[in-house]
Amino acid sequence: MQIGGITRRWVINFLSVAVVVIMISVAALSGMANSYIRDNIRQSLKSRSDEMVNMFNNYNYSNTVEFYTAARNYIENFTDKELMEVMTVSRTGKVVVTSTGFEPDQTQPKPDFESAKEDPSGYGDWTGELTSGEQVTAISRVFYNEDGEMLGAIRYVVSMRSATRQMYQIMLMLILVGLFILVLLCISSVYFIRSILTPIRQISGTAKRIARGDFNVRIETKKKRSDEIGQLCDTINDMAMELSNSEQMKNDFISSVSHELRTPLTAIKGWAETLQSGEIDREMFSRGMGVIIHESERLSGLVEELLDFSRMQNGHMVFNMDKMDILAELGEAVYTFKERALREEKYLLYDEPENISPIRGDANRIRQVFVNIIDNALKYTQKGGTVRVTISQLYNNVHVVVSDNGCGIPAEHLPNVKRKFYKANQQVRGSGIGLAVADEIIKMHGGSLDVESVEGEGTAVTITLPIIPPEPGKTEV
């Protein structure tokens, strides 16, 4: 595995921290073990000296001769001479007798003896080096007669060579354990970093293919992951699917718009060439001009729809908000389609109430929404069908419902009909953005646009807009 990027940073950071932690842990545990061993030796010596003190206290020694005699007998009968050295020390600090049987070295330091003389209980201990460099632990117990006169002391000395060796063994064991833990951490780290980097590399490769336009690529995982990596994979797959759908809708939109532009342009060009020939009568001239005007209006409406969509996408759609009569705008929109409904042999019914509270909005934009919804209803209603427009007020909202008994919308398409570029029926003319623009306009007015449909039975579009709250003291009728 190449060491670079995330792997390198992980190795440097993680292993550095792990090594420091293990070193501190080994040092701390070694210190604790050393302290424990030394304390244990000191406590063992103290226990042995306590037994000796209890034994010596059973006799009352009045002078140093009696004390030295008893001390000599104690040392000669001492059973652990191989483990420690026991010596008798005079009150001047001179070693009188020792368990080693050799001539005692009077130059050796005795800080424990000096400490015992100062201590009320007659106890003193010391850990340090002899003049030979050997590490030892020593304990001294001072004895006094009934008059408080110091008789001498019994001193225990233990070499720390065995304890030091034991300490080194413990340190070596701790270091080996630390190295073993470090190896385990390295192995687990390699496995962990690979479990992250492998899907990340796969995600990176997939993202590059998506960036090049391959929206059908998906991230395949051997097993379902529920962690952040798995969520990222699912998100990338969902994004690819959305981009694929958007790309398909964009292509359908371009195809649809191209068709929408080609049809009126073909009609305009054809009639313009016919009129230019001059070989027509008055009736044909009037008919041709009517077609040109009608198709020009279709082109103008399509261009305006595209411009509105562009403004909506860029956030530049401007609204001239003011108090408006929604009945007037709805009535004008319905009137616009009366002739078309008669021409197409369809029924356009409008139930106009007597009074509806005013709303605050852009009259032109609201009328644009009504025109778009009624136009869609007529487009998807067969000959002899009915389009009904109703308006009502409930509490603080105005509800405009445009319903038809046309072909309806299949259930799988219904959730997407307000998405840009989406067309549920490719056989019917239209750009696929009119409903998306209408929904955005209604949202900008603080309302909602809801679509309900049953395939084969018809569709109902409900527009809900808030009314202007009545002034205090006035009641809306």
The 8 nearest C-alpha neighbors of each residue, nearest first, counted from 0:
[[1, 2, 193, 6, 3, 189, 192, 196],
 [2, 0, 3, 6, 7, 4, 5, 193],
 [3, 1, 7, 6, 0, 4, 5, 10],
 [4, 2, 7, 6, 1, 5, 8, 0],
 [3, 5, 7, 6, 8, 2, 9, 1],
 [4, 6, 8, 7, 9, 3, 196, 2],
 [7, 5, 9, 3, 4, 8, 2, 10],
 [6, 8, 3, 10, 2, 9, 4, 5],
 [9, 7, 5, 11, 10, 6, 12, 4],
 [8, 10, 6, 12, 7, 13, 11, 5],
 [11, 9, 7, 13, 14, 8, 12, 6],
 [12, 10, 8, 9, 14, 13, 15, 7],
 [13, 11, 9, 15, 10, 14, 8, 16],
 [12, 14, 16, 10, 15, 9, 11, 17],
 [13, 15, 17, 16, 10, 11, 12, 18],
 [16, 14, 18, 12, 17, 13, 11, 19],
 [15, 17, 19, 13, 14, 18, 20, 12],
 [16, 18, 14, 20, 15, 19, 13, 21],
 [19, 17, 21, 15, 20, 16, 14, 22],
 [18, 20, 22, 16, 17, 21, 23, 15],
 [19, 21, 17, 23, 22, 18, 24, 16],
 [22, 20, 24, 18, 23, 19, 177, 25],
 [23, 21, 19, 25, 24, 20, 18, 26],
 [22, 24, 26, 20, 21, 25, 27, 19],
 [23, 25, 21, 27, 22, 26, 28, 20],
 [26, 24, 22, 28, 27, 23, 29, 173],
 [27, 25, 29, 23, 24, 28, 30, 22],
 [26, 28, 24, 30, 29, 25, 23, 31],
 [29, 27, 31, 25, 30, 26, 24, 32],
 [30, 28, 32, 26, 31, 27, 170, 25],
 [31, 29, 33, 27, 28, 32, 34, 26],
 [30, 32, 28, 34, 29, 33, 35, 27],
 [33, 31, 35, 29, 34, 30, 28, 36],
 [34, 32, 30, 36, 35, 31, 29, 37],
 [33, 35, 31, 37, 32, 36, 38, 30],
 [34, 36, 32, 38, 33, 37, 39, 31],
 [37, 35, 39, 33, 38, 34, 32, 40],
 [38, 36, 40, 34, 39, 35, 41, 33],
 [39, 37, 41, 35, 40, 36, 42, 34],
 [38, 40, 36, 42, 37, 41, 35, 43],
 [41, 39, 43, 37, 42, 38, 36, 44],
 [40, 42, 38, 44, 43, 39, 37, 45],
 [41, 43, 45, 39, 40, 44, 38, 46],
 [44, 42, 40, 46, 45, 41, 39, 47],
 [45, 43, 47, 41, 46, 42, 48, 40],
 [44, 46, 42, 48, 47, 43, 49, 41],
 [47, 45, 49, 43, 48, 44, 42, 50],
 [48, 46, 44, 50, 45, 49, 43, 51],
 [47, 49, 51, 45, 50, 46, 52, 44],
 [50, 48, 46, 52, 51, 47, 45, 53],
 [51, 49, 53, 47, 48, 52, 54, 46],
 [50, 52, 48, 54, 49, 53, 55, 47],
 [53, 51, 49, 55, 54, 50, 56, 48],
 [54, 52, 56, 50, 51, 55, 49, 57],
 [53, 55, 51, 52, 56, 57, 50, 58],
 [56, 54, 52, 57, 53, 58, 51, 59],
 [55, 57, 53, 58, 54, 52, 59, 51],
 [58, 56, 55, 54, 53, 59, 52, 60],
 [59, 57, 56, 55, 60, 54, 61, 69],
 [58, 60, 61, 56, 57, 144, 145, 55],
 [59, 61, 62, 66, 65, 144, 58, 63],
 [60, 62, 144, 59, 65, 145, 63, 66],
 [63, 61, 64, 65, 60, 150, 66, 144],
 [62, 64, 66, 150, 65, 67, 151, 61],
 [65, 63, 67, 66, 62, 68, 61, 60],
 [64, 66, 68, 63, 67, 62, 60, 69],
 [65, 67, 63, 69, 64, 68, 60, 70],
 [68, 66, 70, 64, 69, 65, 63, 71],
 [69, 67, 65, 71, 70, 66, 64, 72],
 [68, 70, 72, 66, 71, 67, 73, 65],
 [69, 71, 67, 73, 72, 68, 66, 74],
 [72, 70, 74, 68, 73, 69, 67, 75],
 [71, 73, 69, 75, 70, 74, 76, 68],
 [74, 72, 70, 76, 71, 75, 77, 69],
 [75, 73, 77, 71, 76, 72, 98, 70],
 [74, 76, 72, 73, 77, 71, 98, 78],
 [75, 77, 73, 74, 78, 72, 71, 80],
 [76, 78, 74, 75, 79, 73, 80, 98],
 [77, 79, 80, 76, 81, 75, 74, 82],
 [80, 78, 82, 81, 77, 83, 84, 85],
 [79, 81, 83, 82, 78, 84, 77, 98],
 [80, 82, 79, 83, 84, 78, 99, 98],
 [83, 81, 79, 80, 157, 84, 158, 78],
 [82, 84, 157, 80, 156, 81, 79, 85],
 [83, 85, 156, 155, 98, 80, 157, 99],
 [86, 84, 155, 98, 154, 97, 156, 74],
 [85, 87, 97, 154, 96, 153, 98, 88],
 [88, 86, 153, 96, 95, 94, 152, 154],
 [89, 87, 94, 152, 93, 95, 151, 92],
 [90, 88, 151, 92, 93, 91, 94, 95],
 [89, 91, 151, 92, 150, 149, 88, 152],
 [92, 90, 89, 93, 88, 151, 94, 149],
 [93, 91, 89, 90, 88, 94, 112, 109],
 [92, 94, 89, 88, 91, 95, 105, 90],
 [95, 93, 88, 87, 96, 89, 103, 105],
 [96, 94, 87, 88, 93, 89, 97, 86],
 [95, 97, 87, 86, 94, 71, 98, 103],
 [98, 96, 86, 99, 85, 100, 87, 103],
 [97, 99, 85, 100, 84, 74, 86, 80],
 [98, 100, 101, 97, 84, 80, 85, 102],
 [101, 99, 98, 97, 102, 96, 103, 75],
 [102, 100, 99, 103, 97, 98, 104, 96],
 [101, 103, 104, 100, 97, 96, 99, 105],
 [104, 102, 101, 105, 94, 97, 96, 95],
 [105, 103, 106, 107, 102, 94, 101, 93],
 [104, 106, 107, 103, 93, 94, 108, 92],
 [107, 105, 104, 108, 130, 103, 109, 93],
 [106, 108, 105, 129, 104, 130, 109, 131],
 [109, 107, 110, 106, 129, 130, 105, 128],
 [108, 110, 112, 111, 107, 113, 92, 125],
 [111, 109, 113, 112, 114, 108, 125, 124],
 [110, 112, 124, 123, 114, 125, 109, 113],
 [113, 111, 115, 139, 114, 109, 110, 123],
 [112, 114, 110, 116, 111, 115, 117, 109],
 [113, 115, 123, 111, 117, 112, 116, 110],
 [116, 114, 123, 122, 121, 118, 112, 117],
 [117, 115, 113, 114, 118, 121, 112, 141],
 [116, 118, 114, 115, 119, 113, 121, 123],
 [117, 119, 115, 121, 120, 116, 122, 114],
 [120, 118, 121, 117, 116, 122, 115, 141],
 [119, 121, 118, 122, 115, 141, 140, 117],
 [120, 122, 115, 141, 118, 119, 140, 116],
 [123, 121, 115, 140, 120, 139, 118, 141],
 [124, 122, 115, 111, 114, 139, 138, 112],
 [125, 123, 138, 111, 137, 139, 122, 126],
 [124, 126, 111, 137, 136, 110, 127, 138],
 [127, 125, 136, 135, 137, 124, 128, 134],
 [126, 128, 134, 135, 125, 136, 129, 133],
 [129, 127, 134, 133, 132, 135, 130, 126],
 [130, 128, 131, 132, 133, 107, 134, 108],
 [129, 131, 132, 107, 128, 133, 108, 106],
 [132, 130, 129, 133, 128, 134, 107, 106],
 [133, 131, 129, 128, 130, 134, 127, 135],
 [132, 134, 128, 129, 131, 135, 158, 130],
 [133, 135, 128, 159, 127, 158, 132, 129],
 [136, 134, 158, 159, 157, 127, 126, 128],
 [135, 137, 126, 157, 125, 156, 158, 127],
 [138, 136, 156, 125, 155, 124, 126, 157],
 [137, 139, 124, 155, 154, 123, 111, 125],
 [140, 138, 154, 112, 123, 153, 111, 122],
 [139, 141, 122, 152, 153, 121, 115, 154],
 [140, 142, 152, 121, 151, 115, 139, 116],
 [143, 141, 150, 151, 152, 149, 140, 144],
 [144, 142, 149, 150, 148, 147, 145, 141],
 [145, 143, 147, 146, 61, 148, 60, 149],
 [146, 144, 147, 143, 61, 148, 59, 60],
 [145, 147, 144, 148, 143, 61, 149, 62],
 [148, 146, 144, 143, 145, 149, 150, 142],
 [147, 149, 143, 146, 144, 150, 145, 142],
 [150, 148, 143, 151, 142, 90, 147, 144],
 [149, 151, 63, 143, 142, 90, 148, 62],
 [152, 150, 89, 90, 88, 142, 149, 141],
 [151, 153, 141, 88, 140, 87, 142, 154],
 [152, 154, 87, 140, 139, 86, 88, 141],
 [153, 155, 139, 86, 85, 138, 87, 152],
 [156, 154, 85, 138, 137, 84, 139, 86],
 [155, 157, 137, 84, 83, 136, 85, 154],
 [158, 156, 83, 136, 135, 137, 159, 84],
 [157, 159, 135, 160, 134, 136, 156, 83],
 [160, 158, 162, 135, 134, 161, 163, 157],
 [161, 159, 163, 162, 158, 164, 134, 133],
 [160, 162, 164, 163, 159, 165, 158, 166],
 [161, 163, 159, 165, 164, 160, 166, 36],
 [164, 162, 166, 160, 165, 161, 159, 167],
 [163, 165, 161, 167, 166, 162, 160, 168],
 [166, 164, 162, 168, 163, 167, 161, 169],
 [165, 167, 163, 169, 164, 168, 162, 170],
 [168, 166, 170, 164, 169, 165, 171, 163],
 [167, 169, 165, 171, 166, 170, 172, 164],
 [168, 170, 172, 166, 167, 171, 173, 165],
 [171, 169, 167, 173, 172, 168, 29, 174],
 [172, 170, 174, 168, 169, 173, 167, 175],
 [171, 173, 169, 175, 170, 174, 176, 168],
 [174, 172, 176, 170, 171, 175, 25, 177],
 [173, 175, 177, 171, 176, 172, 170, 178],
 [176, 174, 178, 172, 177, 173, 179, 171],
 [175, 177, 173, 179, 174, 178, 172, 180],
 [178, 176, 174, 180, 175, 179, 21, 173],
 [179, 177, 181, 175, 180, 176, 174, 182],
 [178, 180, 176, 182, 181, 177, 175, 183],
 [179, 181, 183, 177, 178, 182, 184, 176],
 [180, 182, 178, 184, 179, 183, 177, 185],
 [183, 181, 185, 179, 184, 180, 178, 186],
 [184, 182, 180, 186, 185, 181, 187, 179],
 [183, 185, 181, 187, 182, 186, 188, 180],
 [184, 186, 188, 182, 183, 187, 189, 181],
 [187, 185, 183, 189, 188, 184, 182, 190],
 [186, 188, 190, 184, 189, 185, 191, 183],
 [189, 187, 191, 185, 190, 186, 184, 192],
 [188, 190, 186, 192, 191, 187, 193, 185],
 [191, 189, 187, 193, 188, 192, 194, 186],
 [192, 190, 188, 194, 193, 189, 187, 195],
 [193, 191, 195, 189, 194, 190, 188, 196],
 [192, 194, 196, 190, 195, 191, 197, 189],
 [195, 193, 191, 192, 197, 196, 190, 198],
 [196, 194, 192, 193, 197, 198, 199, 191],
 [195, 197, 199, 193, 198, 194, 200, 192],
 [196, 198, 200, 199, 193, 195, 194, 201],
 [199, 197, 201, 200, 196, 202, 195, 194],
 [200, 198, 196, 202, 201, 197, 203, 195],
 [201, 199, 203, 197, 202, 198, 196, 204],
 [200, 202, 198, 204, 199, 203, 205, 197],
 [201, 203, 199, 205, 200, 204, 198, 206],
 [204, 202, 200, 206, 201, 205, 199, 207],
 [203, 205, 201, 207, 202, 206, 200, 208],
 [204, 206, 202, 208, 207, 203, 201, 209],
 [207, 205, 209, 203, 208, 204, 202, 210],
 [208, 206, 210, 204, 209, 205, 203, 211],
 [207, 209, 211, 205, 210, 206, 213, 204],
 [208, 210, 213, 206, 212, 214, 211, 207],
 [209, 211, 207, 208, 212, 206, 213, 214],
 [212, 210, 208, 209, 213, 207, 214, 206],
 [211, 213, 209, 210, 214, 208, 207, 215],
 [214, 212, 209, 208, 215, 211, 216, 210],
 [215, 213, 243, 239, 209, 216, 212, 242],
 [214, 216, 213, 217, 243, 239, 240, 209],
 [217, 215, 214, 213, 205, 218, 209, 239],
 [218, 216, 236, 219, 215, 205, 239, 235],
 [219, 217, 232, 236, 220, 205, 202, 201],
 [218, 220, 217, 221, 232, 201, 222, 236],
 [219, 221, 222, 218, 223, 198, 224, 232],
 [222, 220, 219, 223, 224, 218, 198, 229],
 [223, 221, 220, 224, 219, 229, 225, 198],
 [222, 224, 225, 220, 221, 229, 226, 219],
 [225, 223, 229, 226, 222, 228, 230, 220],
 [224, 226, 229, 223, 230, 227, 228, 222],
 [225, 227, 229, 228, 224, 230, 231, 223],
 [226, 228, 230, 229, 231, 225, 224, 232],
 [229, 227, 231, 230, 226, 232, 224, 198],
 [228, 230, 224, 232, 226, 231, 227, 225],
 [229, 231, 227, 233, 228, 232, 234, 226],
 [230, 232, 234, 228, 229, 233, 227, 235],
 [233, 231, 229, 235, 234, 230, 236, 228],
 [232, 234, 230, 236, 231, 235, 237, 229],
 [233, 235, 231, 237, 232, 236, 238, 230],
 [236, 234, 238, 232, 237, 233, 239, 231],
 [237, 235, 239, 233, 238, 234, 217, 232],
 [238, 236, 234, 240, 239, 235, 233, 241],
 [237, 239, 235, 241, 240, 236, 234, 242],
 [240, 238, 242, 236, 214, 237, 241, 243],
 [239, 241, 243, 237, 238, 242, 244, 236],
 [242, 240, 238, 244, 243, 239, 245, 237],
 [243, 241, 245, 239, 244, 240, 246, 238],
 [242, 244, 240, 246, 214, 241, 245, 239],
 [243, 245, 241, 247, 242, 246, 248, 240],
 [246, 244, 242, 248, 247, 243, 249, 241],
 [247, 245, 249, 243, 244, 248, 242, 250],
 [246, 248, 244, 250, 245, 249, 243, 251],
 [249, 247, 251, 245, 420, 250, 246, 252],
 [248, 250, 252, 246, 251, 247, 245, 253],
 [251, 249, 253, 247, 252, 248, 254, 246],
 [250, 252, 248, 254, 249, 253, 255, 247],
 [251, 253, 249, 255, 250, 254, 420, 248],
 [254, 252, 250, 256, 255, 251, 257, 249],
 [253, 255, 251, 257, 252, 256, 250, 258],
 [256, 254, 252, 258, 257, 253, 430, 251],
 [257, 255, 259, 253, 258, 430, 254, 252],
 [258, 256, 254, 260, 255, 259, 253, 261],
 [257, 259, 261, 255, 256, 260, 262, 254],
 [260, 258, 256, 257, 261, 262, 255, 428],
 [261, 259, 257, 258, 262, 263, 256, 264],
 [260, 262, 258, 264, 259, 263, 265, 257],
 [261, 263, 265, 264, 260, 259, 258, 266],
 [264, 262, 294, 266, 265, 261, 260, 267],
 [265, 263, 267, 261, 266, 262, 268, 260],
 [264, 266, 268, 262, 263, 267, 261, 269],
 [267, 265, 263, 269, 264, 268, 270, 262],
 [268, 266, 264, 291, 270, 269, 265, 271],
 [267, 269, 271, 265, 266, 270, 264, 272],
 [270, 268, 266, 272, 271, 267, 265, 273],
 [269, 271, 273, 267, 272, 287, 268, 274],
 [270, 272, 268, 274, 273, 269, 267, 275],
 [273, 271, 275, 269, 270, 274, 268, 276],
 [272, 274, 270, 276, 271, 275, 269, 277],
 [275, 273, 271, 276, 272, 277, 270, 284],
 [274, 276, 272, 277, 273, 271, 278, 270],
 [275, 277, 273, 274, 278, 272, 279, 271],
 [278, 276, 275, 279, 274, 273, 280, 284],
 [277, 279, 276, 280, 274, 273, 275, 284],
 [280, 278, 277, 283, 284, 281, 274, 273],
 [279, 281, 283, 282, 284, 278, 277, 285],
 [280, 282, 284, 283, 285, 279, 286, 287],
 [281, 283, 285, 284, 280, 286, 279, 287],
 [282, 284, 286, 285, 280, 281, 287, 279],
 [285, 283, 281, 287, 282, 286, 288, 280],
 [286, 284, 282, 288, 283, 287, 289, 281],
 [285, 287, 283, 289, 284, 288, 282, 290],
 [288, 286, 284, 290, 289, 285, 270, 283],
 [287, 289, 291, 285, 290, 286, 292, 284],
 [290, 288, 286, 292, 287, 291, 293, 285],
 [289, 291, 293, 287, 288, 292, 294, 286],
 [292, 290, 288, 267, 294, 289, 293, 295],
 [291, 293, 295, 289, 290, 294, 288, 296],
 [294, 292, 290, 296, 295, 291, 289, 297],
 [295, 293, 297, 263, 291, 296, 292, 290],
 [296, 294, 298, 292, 297, 293, 291, 299],
 [295, 297, 299, 293, 294, 298, 300, 292],
 [298, 296, 294, 300, 295, 299, 301, 293],
 [299, 297, 295, 301, 296, 300, 302, 294],
 [298, 300, 296, 302, 297, 301, 303, 295],
 [299, 301, 303, 297, 298, 302, 304, 296],
 [300, 302, 304, 298, 303, 299, 297, 305],
 [303, 301, 305, 299, 304, 300, 298, 306],
 [304, 302, 306, 300, 305, 301, 299, 307],
 [303, 305, 301, 307, 302, 306, 300, 308],
 [304, 306, 308, 302, 303, 307, 309, 301],
 [305, 307, 303, 309, 308, 304, 302, 310],
 [308, 306, 310, 304, 309, 305, 311, 303],
 [307, 309, 311, 305, 306, 310, 436, 312],
 [308, 310, 306, 312, 311, 307, 305, 313],
 [311, 309, 315, 316, 307, 313, 308, 312],
 [310, 312, 308, 314, 316, 309, 313, 307],
 [313, 311, 309, 310, 314, 308, 315, 316],
 [314, 312, 310, 315, 311, 309, 316, 308],
 [313, 315, 311, 312, 316, 310, 309, 317],
 [316, 314, 310, 313, 317, 311, 312, 309],
 [315, 317, 310, 311, 314, 318, 307, 313],
 [316, 318, 315, 319, 310, 314, 311, 361],
 [319, 317, 361, 320, 316, 364, 360, 443],
 [320, 318, 361, 321, 317, 360, 362, 363],
 [319, 321, 360, 361, 318, 359, 322, 362],
 [322, 320, 359, 360, 323, 361, 319, 362],
 [321, 323, 359, 358, 360, 357, 320, 324],
 [324, 322, 358, 357, 359, 325, 321, 362],
 [325, 323, 357, 326, 327, 328, 358, 322],
 [324, 326, 328, 327, 323, 329, 357, 358],
 [327, 325, 329, 324, 328, 330, 355, 351],
 [328, 326, 330, 325, 329, 324, 331, 323],
 [327, 329, 331, 325, 330, 366, 326, 332],
 [330, 328, 332, 326, 331, 327, 325, 333],
 [329, 331, 327, 333, 332, 328, 326, 334],
 [332, 330, 334, 328, 329, 333, 327, 335],
 [331, 333, 329, 335, 330, 334, 370, 369],
 [334, 332, 330, 335, 331, 336, 329, 337],
 [333, 335, 331, 337, 336, 332, 330, 338],
 [336, 334, 332, 333, 337, 331, 338, 339],
 [337, 335, 339, 334, 333, 338, 340, 332],
 [338, 336, 334, 340, 339, 335, 341, 333],
 [339, 337, 341, 340, 336, 342, 335, 334],
 [338, 340, 342, 336, 341, 337, 343, 335],
 [339, 341, 345, 343, 337, 338, 342, 344],
 [342, 340, 344, 338, 339, 343, 345, 337],
 [341, 343, 339, 340, 344, 338, 345, 337],
 [342, 344, 340, 341, 345, 339, 382, 383],
 [345, 343, 341, 342, 382, 383, 340, 346],
 [346, 344, 383, 340, 384, 382, 343, 385],
 [345, 347, 385, 386, 348, 340, 384, 344],
 [348, 346, 386, 387, 385, 340, 345, 349],
 [349, 347, 387, 388, 386, 346, 350, 385],
 [348, 350, 388, 387, 351, 389, 347, 333],
 [349, 351, 389, 388, 352, 348, 390, 387],
 [350, 352, 349, 353, 389, 390, 326, 330],
 [353, 351, 354, 350, 390, 355, 391, 326],
 [354, 352, 351, 355, 326, 350, 391, 390],
 [353, 355, 352, 356, 476, 326, 351, 391],
 [356, 354, 357, 392, 326, 353, 391, 352],
 [355, 357, 466, 358, 354, 475, 467, 392],
 [358, 356, 324, 323, 466, 467, 355, 325],
 [359, 357, 466, 467, 323, 322, 360, 465],
 [360, 358, 322, 321, 323, 320, 467, 357],
 [359, 361, 320, 321, 362, 358, 444, 322],
 [360, 362, 320, 319, 364, 363, 318, 365],
 [363, 361, 365, 364, 366, 360, 323, 328],
 [362, 364, 366, 365, 361, 367, 328, 319],
 [365, 363, 367, 361, 366, 362, 368, 440],
 [364, 366, 368, 362, 367, 363, 361, 369],
 [365, 367, 369, 363, 368, 364, 328, 362],
 [368, 366, 364, 370, 365, 369, 363, 371],
 [369, 367, 437, 365, 371, 366, 370, 372],
 [370, 368, 366, 372, 371, 367, 373, 332],
 [369, 371, 367, 373, 368, 332, 372, 374],
 [370, 372, 374, 368, 369, 373, 367, 375],
 [371, 373, 375, 369, 374, 370, 368, 376],
 [374, 372, 376, 370, 375, 371, 369, 377],
 [375, 373, 371, 377, 372, 376, 370, 378],
 [376, 374, 378, 372, 373, 377, 371, 379],
 [375, 377, 373, 379, 374, 378, 403, 380],
 [378, 376, 380, 374, 375, 379, 373, 386],
 [379, 377, 375, 376, 380, 374, 427, 381],
 [378, 380, 376, 377, 405, 406, 375, 381],
 [381, 379, 405, 377, 378, 384, 376, 406],
 [380, 382, 384, 405, 383, 379, 345, 406],
 [381, 383, 384, 345, 344, 343, 380, 385],
 [382, 384, 345, 344, 381, 385, 346, 380],
 [385, 383, 345, 381, 382, 380, 404, 346],
 [386, 384, 346, 403, 345, 347, 404, 387],
 [385, 387, 403, 347, 402, 346, 348, 376],
 [388, 386, 348, 402, 401, 349, 347, 403],
 [387, 389, 401, 349, 400, 348, 350, 402],
 [390, 388, 350, 400, 399, 349, 387, 401],
 [389, 391, 399, 398, 400, 351, 388, 392],
 [392, 390, 398, 397, 399, 393, 389, 355],
 [391, 393, 397, 396, 398, 394, 355, 390],
 [392, 394, 396, 395, 397, 391, 398, 466],
 [393, 395, 396, 392, 397, 466, 465, 391],
 [396, 394, 466, 465, 393, 397, 392, 468],
 [397, 395, 465, 466, 464, 393, 394, 392],
 [396, 398, 392, 464, 463, 391, 465, 393],
 [397, 399, 463, 391, 390, 462, 392, 400],
 [400, 398, 390, 462, 461, 389, 463, 397],
 [399, 401, 461, 389, 460, 388, 402, 462],
 [402, 400, 388, 460, 459, 387, 461, 389],
 [403, 401, 459, 387, 458, 386, 400, 460],
 [402, 404, 386, 457, 405, 458, 385, 376],
 [403, 405, 457, 456, 385, 384, 380, 458],
 [404, 406, 380, 457, 403, 379, 407, 381],
 [405, 407, 455, 457, 454, 379, 456, 380],
 [408, 406, 454, 457, 455, 458, 453, 452],
 [407, 409, 454, 452, 453, 413, 410, 412],
 [410, 408, 454, 412, 411, 413, 407, 453],
 [409, 411, 413, 412, 408, 454, 453, 414],
 [412, 410, 409, 413, 414, 415, 408, 423],
 [413, 411, 410, 409, 415, 414, 423, 416],
 [412, 414, 410, 415, 416, 411, 408, 409],
 [415, 413, 412, 416, 411, 417, 410, 418],
 [416, 414, 418, 413, 417, 412, 421, 411],
 [415, 417, 413, 418, 414, 421, 412, 422],
 [418, 416, 435, 415, 434, 419, 438, 421],
 [419, 417, 415, 416, 421, 435, 420, 432],
 [418, 420, 432, 435, 421, 431, 417, 434],
 [421, 419, 431, 432, 248, 252, 249, 418],
 [422, 420, 431, 419, 418, 248, 416, 423],
 [423, 421, 431, 424, 425, 420, 416, 430],
 [422, 424, 412, 425, 421, 416, 408, 409],
 [425, 423, 426, 422, 427, 408, 428, 379],
 [424, 426, 427, 422, 423, 428, 255, 251],
 [427, 425, 424, 428, 423, 429, 422, 255],
 [426, 428, 425, 424, 429, 378, 379, 422],
 [429, 427, 426, 259, 430, 255, 425, 378],
 [428, 430, 431, 427, 255, 259, 256, 433],
 [431, 429, 256, 432, 255, 252, 420, 433],
 [430, 432, 420, 422, 421, 429, 433, 419],
 [431, 433, 419, 435, 420, 430, 434, 436],
 [434, 432, 436, 435, 431, 437, 371, 304],
 [433, 435, 437, 436, 417, 432, 438, 431],
 [436, 434, 417, 432, 438, 419, 437, 433],
 [437, 435, 439, 433, 434, 438, 308, 432],
 [438, 436, 434, 368, 440, 439, 435, 433],
 [437, 439, 435, 441, 436, 440, 448, 434],
 [440, 438, 442, 436, 437, 441, 443, 435],
 [441, 439, 437, 443, 442, 438, 436, 444],
 [440, 442, 444, 438, 446, 443, 439, 447],
 [441, 443, 445, 439, 446, 444, 440, 447],
 [444, 442, 440, 441, 445, 439, 446, 438],
 [445, 443, 441, 442, 446, 360, 440, 464],
 [446, 444, 442, 443, 441, 464, 465, 447],
 [447, 445, 464, 442, 463, 441, 444, 465],
 [446, 448, 463, 442, 441, 462, 449, 464],
 [447, 449, 462, 438, 461, 463, 441, 450],
 [450, 448, 461, 460, 447, 462, 451, 459],
 [451, 449, 460, 459, 461, 452, 448, 458],
 [452, 450, 459, 458, 460, 449, 453, 413],
 [451, 453, 458, 407, 408, 457, 459, 454],
 [454, 452, 407, 456, 457, 408, 455, 458],
 [453, 455, 407, 408, 409, 456, 406, 452],
 [454, 456, 406, 407, 457, 453, 405, 408],
 [457, 455, 453, 404, 454, 407, 406, 405],
 [458, 456, 404, 407, 405, 403, 406, 453],
 [457, 459, 452, 407, 403, 402, 451, 453],
 [458, 460, 402, 451, 401, 450, 452, 461],
 [461, 459, 450, 401, 400, 449, 402, 451],
 [462, 460, 400, 449, 399, 448, 463, 459],
 [463, 461, 448, 399, 398, 447, 400, 460],
 [462, 464, 398, 447, 446, 397, 396, 461],
 [465, 463, 446, 397, 396, 466, 462, 398],
 [466, 464, 396, 395, 397, 446, 358, 467],
 [467, 465, 358, 396, 395, 357, 468, 356],
 [466, 468, 358, 357, 359, 469, 465, 356],
 [467, 469, 466, 470, 395, 465, 358, 471],
 [470, 468, 473, 467, 471, 475, 474, 472],
 [469, 471, 473, 472, 468, 474, 467, 475],
 [472, 470, 473, 469, 474, 468, 475, 467],
 [471, 473, 470, 474, 469, 475, 468, 476],
 [474, 472, 471, 470, 469, 475, 476, 468],
 [473, 475, 476, 469, 472, 470, 471, 468],
 [476, 474, 469, 473, 356, 468, 355, 470],
 [475, 474, 354, 356, 355, 473, 469, 353]]
